[in-house]
């Protein structure tokens, strides 16, 4: 009798195992995960959904009420009130230079952004919520602990799993580059917190150089220049606007009237800022960037340099919007510069591209862990 029970047990276990394997391979809404892509930038957070595209693009800011001990404003709303809040409201930047500096604030920000952008797509699945599978990018210079902070922040924001990809690889894929090709490509990602210069080949990063004199640093240089030349203190938002709207490398002279606080009497004062003024404030900073590109190329093997010269430099990041920047870099480095149509969103667009082919993400993630 015992032998019969043992035989039946084996049959039942085999049958159930086979049944579960079959169900696992069936693509039903309640068995498959809901893919969400994250680019947690220093200045901007981007969220995209598989087959839906980018569903959220907002500043990485939030406001904390010290009286009620809670976060009350997020994204654009928090950035717009920066510098105009009472003492009990504290504006927080949870990510500094691509690294999570305030873990709790970043969790709160991601939760709110998921609620705004992802949750509406899940409303039709009230009874059976699919697991949220997150795919996120991180800068090359981050340590294992800093990578773990990104992973934990996303998990605490109600995601079920997280896979991390190095940002230059995602940016390269976003430029329609086959990152597994053994033809080297140079990616220049110019964001708000970091400038990453990377040579990509064979599914990995051959060489990399990271600078912190990115968009936010440039805003401070503009503020310092206006402070010294005109005796006026400008806000961060005004400096950012001058950088993106007034500054260019085309030779076109633009003039913007900006208002700040006079050092003489503390009253509002308006000054006219020219393109040449902003160029003078930022020129040395851009020379440092071109010098870093030259240094990276000089340290690379001759074969890599030859290939990079043929393919050119791929320019991504928000600073790529500066008019004439590609021409300026071309003249300084003597290599053709390519600016992709979706340069600002290259990283998160690249995550969607990599996730289209089965097994590619896991393959890259294994490289990252190694």
N, C-alpha and C positions, 0 to 999 in steps of 0.2 A: 504493500500500500504506500509505503514511504517513497519507493522508487517512482510510483505513478505521480505522486504529488510533486516530486522533484522534476519529473519530465514535463508536467504541465506548467510548472513555474518557469522553466527555461523557455517553453514555447511562448508564454504570455510576455515575458521580458523581451524576447526577440521581436515579437509582434509590435509591442509598444515602442521599442526603439526605432523600428522601421517606420512606424506611424509618425513619430516626432520628427524624424529626418525628412519625411515627405512634407510635413507641414512647414518645416523650416525653409524649404525651398520654394514654397508657394508665395508669390508676391501679393499678399492681401494687405489692405490698409492697417489692420489691427495686429499684423505680425511684423511689419516692416517699420524701421525707424523713420523719424522725420528729420531730414538733414538740414542743419543750420550752420552757416559760415560766419566766422567772426574775424574782424580786423580791429583789434583794440589799440587804436593809435593814441599818441600823446595829445593831439589836438582834436582828432575826429574818430568817433567809433562808427564802424560800418557793420551792418548785419545783412546777410543775404540768405535766401531759402532756395534749396535745390529746385530747379525748373521754374522758379518765380522771379529770380533776379534780386537786386538790392532792394530791401524793404525798409531800411533805416540808415540814415547818414546824419548824425548829430554830433555837436561838440562834446568832448569828454569832460564835462563840467557837471557838478551838482552842488546844491546849497544845503548846508546843515544848520538846523535850528538848535542852538545850544540850550535854549530854555526848555523845549519839549523833547530834546534828545532824539531828533528824527530828521531824516532827509526829506526836504519838501519840494525842491525844484530840481529839474534834471535837464541835461542837454542844452538846447538853444535858449530855453527860458532862464536857466542858471547863468549862462554866459552873458546874456543881455543885461542882467542886473549886476554884473561884476563891477565893483567900485562904487555902487550906488545903494549898498545895503546897510541896515542898522547894525549895531555891534553884535547882536545876538545871532545874526545870520553870517555864516562862514562859507565862502566859496572854496570848494575843494577840487583840486586836480588829482585824481587818483592814480594817474600814470605820468611819470616823469622820465623823459628820455627813453621811452619804450618799455619801461620797467614799472611794475605795480608798486607804488609807494604807500598807498593806503588801501589795504586789503578789504576792509569792511565797506568802505565807500565804493570800491570797484564792484563788489558783489551787489550792492544796492543799485548801482547804475545799470549793470547788466540785467538785473531782475526787471527794472522799470522798462528798459528798452525792449526786452523780450515780451513783456506785457503789451507794449504798444505795437510791436511789429509782427511777432510770431503768433501770439495768442489768438488774434482774429482768424487766422487760418485753421485753428484747431477747434473753433466753436461748433463746427458741424460734427465733431467727434466727441460729444459730451460724455458718453457712457464708456467708450474705450479710447483713452488717450494714448497715442503712439509714443514710444520713447524718443526723447530729443537727442539726436546724435550730433555733437558739435565738432566742427573742424576749424581750427584757429591758427593764426600765424604768430611768430615771435621773432625778435631780432637775434642775429647771430651772436652778439656779445653777451647775451643773458646766460647766467649760470644755471645749474640744475635746480637750485632752490628757487630762483626767479621764474624758471619755466614751470615749476610745481605750483607757484603762486597763481600763475595764469590758469593752469588746469583746475586748481581747487576753486578759484573764483567762479569759473564757468559752471563747475559741478554744483556749487552751492546756489547758483542762480537757476536751479531746477532742470539742468541738463543731465542726462543719464550717462553719457560717455563723452570723452574729449580726446581728439587726436591733434597733436601739435605738428606744424610744418614750419620750417625755417622760411622767413619772409622773402628773402631773395629768390628762393626756388618758386614760390607762389607768384611773385612779381614777374619772373621770367616766363612762367606758363601764361600769365595774363598778357604778355607781349606776343603771344602765339608762337613761342619758342618751344621746340621739343627738348625738354631738359635732360632727357636720357641720351640725346645725341652726343657724340664725342667731339663735336665742333664747339669750341669754347665761345661763350657770349659774355660780354661785359654789361652788367646791369647797374645803373646809377639811380638809386632810389632816394629822392630828396623830399623828406617829410617834415613834419613840424618839430619832432624831437630828436631825430637822428638822420644822418646821411650815410647810407650804406652803399659801398662800392664793392661789387662782387663779380668774380668770374665763375660762370656756371659751366659745367661739363660732366657728362656721364651720370646725371642724376644727383650730383653733389656740388659743393662749393670748393673750387680749386684754391682760390685766395680771396681774402676779404679785408676790407679796411672800413672802420666805422668812425665817423666824426660826430661831435655833439654841437657843432656850430650850424645847426639847422634853422628852420623857420622861426622858432621862438627866440633863439639867440639873435637872429637878424632883427626882430622887432625891438629887442633891447638896444641894439646898435643904433637903430633909427632914433629911438627915444633919447639916447645919450647924445647923438649928434645935434638934434633940435634943441636939447637942453643947453648945450655948450654954445651953439651958434646964435640962437634966438632968445635964450632965457625963458623958455616955455616948457612946461611939463606936460607931456602927452600921455594918454591912456593906451593900454595894450591894443584895444580894438582899433584905435586910430592909426597906430603904427602898422598894424597888419594890413589895414586898408591901403595905406601908402605903398607898402611893399608889393601888393598884388595888383593895384589899379594904376599907380603913378609910375612905378619903376619898370624899366625895360632896357633891353640891350639893342634896340633897333635904331637908336639915334633920335627917335621922336621925343620932343620936349613937351611934357605935360605939366600942368600947374594945378595943384589942389589947395583949396583954402581949408585949413584945419584950425580947430580951436582947442586951447589948453589953458593951463593955469600959469599966470605970469609970476616969475620969481621976484619981481620988484614989489608988487603989492598984493599978490595972492588972488587977484581978480582974473576973470576970463580974458584971454587975449587971443586974437586971430592972427595967424601968419600964413604966408603963401609958401608952399614947399614945391620945389621944382624936381623934375626927374633927375637932373644933374646933382641935386642935393642928396637924394636917396642913393644914387649911384656912388657918390663920394663916400657915403656912410658904409656902404656894403661892398665896395670894390675889393678891399683887402681880404674880406671874408670869402669871396668867390675865388680869389687867387689861391687861397688855402685849399679850397676844394679841388681846383685844377691841379695843384701841386700833389695832392693826395692821389689823384687819378694817375698822374705821371709816375709817382713812386710805386704804385701797385703794378703798373705795367712794367716798370724797370725790374721789379723783383720776380716777374713771371718768366717762365722758360721761353726761349725764342719761338718755339712752335706755337705757343699760346698767343704771343704777341702778333705773329703773322696772321693767325686766324681772326683775332679781334680786329685787326686793321681791315680785313675784308668785310666782316659782318657789321662793324661799327659799334657805337655805344647806344644802349637802349635806355632812354630817359623816362623815369616814372616818378610819382609822388606829386603832391600839391604844388610844389615850387616849380614844377615843369610848366605851369601855366604862365610864368613870366615870359613876356614876348621877347623873342630874339635870344633866349638863353641857349637854345640848341646851336645857333650860329656862333655865339661867344665861345662855347665849349669846343666847337669844331676848330675855331681859330687858335685857341690856346693849346689844345692837345694834339691837333693835326689828325684827328680821326673823325669820320662821319658820325653824326649824332642823330638817332632815330627817336621821334616822339610818337608814341602810339595814341590812337584816338581816345582810349579810356585810361590815360596815364594816371589820373588821380585815384582810380579804383582798381589799379592793376593787380594788387595782391588778392583782394577778395574775388575779383573776376577769375584770377588764376586758380583759386581753390575750387571754384565751380568747374573749371576746365579739367583739373586733375581728377576730380571726383566722378567725371563722366565714364572713365574707363575702369573696369573692375580690377581691383588689386593694386592700382597705382598708388593710392594714398597709403596703404599699408606698407608698400615697398619703400616709399620715401620716409615714412615714419620710422621704419626700422633703421634707415641710414641715420636719422636724427638721434635715435637712442644710442647708436654705436658711436 
